[in-house]
């Protein structure tokens, strides 16, 4: 489970990313999102937004979306999906697809039209982003995407 000290450590461990945490999300906005989804947020996602309402970076404008922005664009996706992260003003996006209970998948679905499950944990996703060098670092989100894509379908 993610907490403020983990987020601060990741921020300090890779200062070149310029991670800037936002203040916590208002509890009423978290509840509003749950009502829109007709589903309680998994505990780790809820605790993340109770700590910070997403974050911005200097890494090609990559950001974890605020609850308000998630709600603003919710109508563009299926009922069990939300936008979660994006870069370069929605040049590419990561969505969360909610399954039953607390299960969910973080999917990159804009890079080259294939939906690749990047993670099943918000904590792991954020750690992989920061420790991997951001979007295009040696072990960054796109390197992870390519590795997973090749494991799924080596001929692509």
Order of alpha helices (4+ residues) and beta strands (2+ residues): alpha-beta-alpha-alpha-beta-beta-alpha-beta-beta-beta-beta-alpha-alpha
